[in-house]
Amino acid sequence: MLIADEFFLIAHNDSRGKARLHPTATGLGLAAGLLGELVLFGRITVSGGLVTVLDRRPPADALAHTVLDQLLGEPRHQAVRTWLSFLAQTAVASVGERLARAGVLRRQESRRLLRTNLSYVPVDLNTAAWPATRLRTLLERPEPPSVPDALLLGLVAATGLTREVLWSAGPLAHQRLGVLVPALPAPLKELVGQTEAAVGAAVLRGTP
């Protein structure tokens, strides 16, 4: 699974698909995951608070291709925070649909009064629970995690999901989590920092 996919599963209830986070934090974390995927694909970089396209070739993943096209279509807008806010508006649906196409989630619509609520529920509970379990196991091993896994752990910490991953972990795992983000490559380290700042600002504003 890609970064945003695993973040989605960690950020939502295993059985009902209900968000464990404030909707704004969920959206920002997913948006950062989508940008992080493009960094890892070598298509963009993040530096000085700006997103810069390095390679215009479309990635193989359809959603990553769409996000890259959006970046290319708005060259005047380069601020990381701008793109986090913009992508956060549709990130739950876009990543949820990607997971549904992969057979991991199932779209579920429910009507309440005049509103139709859309949620994404797991097809298999073990698959949905695996990302959090996998990250907890990685932190309890002596070997350093891969860069993508370290980025995912950084986004988990930046959005307030740490408890969902480390609820049964020992102090060593918590200590290791604290040193992973500073060791990330500079573009990913900045992306995590910008995400944490955006989540903090949204909480202070009381964004719904």
Protein Blocks (a to p, Z undefined) as FASTA:
>chain_A
ZZklmmmmmmpcfklopafbdfklmmmmmmmmmmmmmmmnopacceehiacdfblcdcfb
lklmmmmmmmmmmmmbmbfklmmmmmmmmmmmmmmmmmmmnomaccddddehjbccdddd
dfblklmmmmmmmmmmmmmpmbdcdfklmmmmmmmmmnopmmmmmmmbcfklmmmmmmmm
mmpcfklmmmmmmmmmmmmmmmmnopZZ
